[in-house]
Amino acid sequence: MGKPMDDQLLTARTTSWYDAYYLRHGRGRNDLFGNPEVLLQVLAFDASLICALRSTHLDPHTAVLLEVGCGGGAGIPNLLRLGFDPARIYGVDLLADRISEASGRFPTAHFVCGDARCLDFEEGAFDIVLESTMFVSITDHEISRAIAAEMLRVVRRDGYIVLADWRYAKPGGTSYAGLSRGRIDQLFQVGRQTRIVGVHHGALVPPLGRYLSRHGMAFVYFGLRGLLRFLCGQVTVVLRKC
């Protein structure tokens, strides 16, 4: 096993990943207001996450939730709409500018700039630990393994880990690592430390989903999503800690 990557190098690599992403796709790639390709993808993604959170049957008014890789807080509105108390919502992200953005948007929630491989929270501190499209951008196995171990540590026994991510990597690309069922089993020790209690299908694979969204073909989009589940590139998986 090689020497663990230090925080400074990891931050630089993460920043470089996002810079390269925006250089390839432009800043408007995921702009819900300005890009018509995004609407149906976002609706399907959000539906899968909302159904997953509802399936835990926890009281959102009292549940304590941590989002790992929270970015600028884009996922917080869904939590608030479901009734989660902002004072019980925590977020952690490696990039300081994103934490500043999240804190400015949601001042009553708790956001921390930090390395998810070494979370500054007590063991079993959370009822739910959530990630959204984080693991797909982490191609280093040791980093993924360390983050997953920390997520397992800080969630309480019988608590939930919610993984809203893309299960397929881009064919021929090296910038993504799909969060497949096999990868989930390995990272989160399914059958030993966790068990899968729900799989909620979300957004279609991007080329198809973005095409249908751009042309306003909602009926076709959601018909395919319901009938041909293998076309759902994004799923939300709910794990329960044993």
DARAFEN-V598198 format. One record per residue. SS is DSSP state (@ for helix, = for strand, . for the rest). OMEGA is omega in degrees with one decimal (NA if undefined). D_FIRST is the distance of its C-alpha to the first C-alpha in Angstrom with 1 decimal. Layout:
{{SS	OMEGA	D_FIRST} {SS	OMEGA	D_FIRST}}
This chain:
{{.	-179.5	0.0} {.	178.3	3.8} {.	179.7	6.8} {.	178.6	8.5} {.	-179.0	11.5} {.	-173.5	14.6} {@	-176.7	17.7} {@	179.8	19.8} {@	179.1	17.6} {@	177.5	17.1} {@	179.5	20.9} {@	-179.9	21.7} {@	179.0	19.6} {@	177.8	21.3} {@	179.9	24.7} {@	179.1	24.3} {@	-179.6	23.6} {@	177.7	26.8} {@	179.8	28.8} {@	178.9	28.0} {@	-178.2	29.0} {@	176.4	32.3} {@	179.9	33.0} {@	-168.4	32.8} {@	-176.6	34.6} {.	-177.0	36.6} {.	-178.3	36.9} {.	-176.1	39.2} {.	-176.4	36.9} {.	-179.0	36.7} {.	-176.7	39.9} {.	-178.4	41.7} {.	-170.3	45.0} {.	-174.7	45.1} {.	-177.9	43.3} {.	178.3	45.1} {.	-168.9	42.0} {.	-166.8	40.3} {@	-175.5	42.8} {@	176.8	42.4} {@	-179.8	38.6} {@	-180.0	38.6} {@	-179.3	41.2} {@	178.1	39.3} {@	-178.4	36.0} {@	179.7	37.8} {@	-179.4	39.6} {@	-179.7	36.5} {@	179.3	35.0} {@	177.9	38.3} {@	179.5	38.9} {@	179.7	35.4} {@	178.1	36.2} {@	-175.9	39.6} {@	178.4	38.3} {.	-179.6	36.7} {.	173.9	40.3} {.	176.0	39.3} {.	-177.2	41.9} {.	-179.0	40.8} {.	-177.6	43.0} {.	-178.0	41.1} {.	176.7	37.5} {.	-170.2	34.9} {=	174.6	32.5} {=	170.7	29.3} {=	178.9	28.4} {=	-174.0	24.8} {.	-171.9	24.8} {.	-178.9	28.6} {.	-179.3	29.3} {.	176.9	33.0} {.	-177.3	34.1} {.	-178.5	35.2} {.	-175.6	34.6} {@	-179.7	36.6} {@	176.6	40.0} {@	-179.9	39.2} {@	180.0	38.4} {@	178.4	41.6} {@	178.8	43.6} {.	176.0	42.5} {.	177.4	43.6} {.	-179.0	40.4} {.	-179.0	41.4} {@	179.0	39.9} {@	178.9	39.8} {@	177.6	37.3} {=	178.3	35.0} {=	176.5	31.9} {=	177.2	29.6} {=	177.6	26.5} {=	-176.7	25.3} {.	-172.7	23.3} {.	-174.0	26.2} {@	-178.4	29.1} {@	178.7	31.8} {@	176.1	31.2} {@	177.0	31.3} {@	178.4	34.5} {@	-179.5	35.9} {@	-179.7	35.2} {@	178.1	36.7} {@	-178.4	39.8} {@	-174.9	40.3} {.	-171.3	39.8} {.	-178.9	40.6} {.	172.7	41.0} {.	-174.0	37.4} {=	-178.6	34.5} {=	-175.6	31.9} {=	172.0	29.0} {=	-176.8	26.9} {.	-178.5	23.4} {.	-177.8	19.7} {.	175.4	19.4} {.	-177.4	16.0} {.	-175.2	18.1} {.	-177.7	21.6} {.	178.2	24.4} {.	-179.5	26.2} {.	176.3	27.0} {.	176.4	25.8} {.	-174.2	28.1} {.	-170.2	29.8} {=	173.7	30.4} {=	179.8	32.4} {=	170.1	30.8} {=	-170.5	27.5} {=	166.3	27.8} {=	-179.0	26.0} {=	179.1	27.7} {.	176.8	26.3} {.	-173.7	23.1} {@	-179.4	20.4} {@	-179.0	22.1} {@	-179.5	21.3} {.	-177.4	17.5} {.	179.7	15.8} {.	-175.0	12.2} {@	-176.7	10.9} {@	176.5	8.7} {@	178.1	11.9} {@	-178.6	14.1} {@	-178.7	12.5} {@	178.6	12.8} {@	179.5	16.3} {@	179.0	17.4} {@	178.6	16.6} {@	176.2	18.7} {@	177.5	21.4} {@	-177.2	21.6} {@	-171.3	21.9} {@	175.2	24.7} {=	-177.6	26.8} {=	174.0	29.3} {=	-174.3	29.8} {=	172.9	31.8} {=	-170.5	31.0} {=	169.2	29.9} {=	-176.9	27.0} {=	-175.3	28.5} {=	178.4	26.5} {=	-169.2	28.8} {=	179.1	27.0} {=	-174.8	27.2} {.	178.6	26.2} {.	171.6	26.5} {.	177.5	24.6} {.	-178.6	27.0} {.	176.9	27.7} {.	-178.9	26.4} {.	179.3	24.7} {.	-176.2	21.2} {.	-175.9	21.8} {.	174.5	21.8} {.	-176.4	19.9} {.	177.2	22.6} {.	-178.2	22.2} {.	177.3	23.4} {@	178.8	24.4} {@	179.0	21.5} {@	176.0	19.0} {@	179.5	20.9} {@	-177.3	20.9} {@	-175.5	17.1} {@	-172.3	16.5} {.	173.2	19.5} {.	179.4	19.7} {=	-176.8	23.2} {.	178.2	25.3} {.	179.6	23.5} {.	-179.5	23.3} {=	168.8	25.3} {=	179.1	27.9} {=	-179.0	29.2} {=	177.5	32.7} {=	174.5	33.5} {=	-174.4	32.8} {=	-175.3	35.0} {=	-174.1	35.4} {.	-172.2	35.7} {.	176.2	36.0} {=	176.0	36.5} {.	-167.2	34.3} {@	-177.5	34.9} {@	-179.5	37.1} {@	-177.5	39.4} {@	179.8	39.4} {@	177.6	40.0} {@	-179.0	42.8} {@	178.1	44.6} {@	-178.5	44.2} {@	-178.2	45.6} {.	175.4	48.6} {.	-175.3	49.2} {.	-174.8	48.8} {@	-178.6	47.9} {@	178.7	49.6} {@	-178.4	47.7} {@	-174.4	44.4} {@	172.1	44.7} {@	177.4	46.3} {@	-179.6	43.3} {@	-178.8	40.9} {@	-173.1	42.8} {@	-175.4	43.5} {.	-171.8	40.6} {@	179.5	37.5} {@	177.1	35.1} {@	176.3	36.3} {=	179.8	34.8} {.	-179.4	31.7} {=	174.8	31.1} {=	173.5	31.2} {=	-177.1	30.8} {=	179.1	29.2} {=	176.0	30.1} {=	172.6	28.0} {=	-178.9	29.4} {=	-177.7	27.3} {.	NA	28.4}}
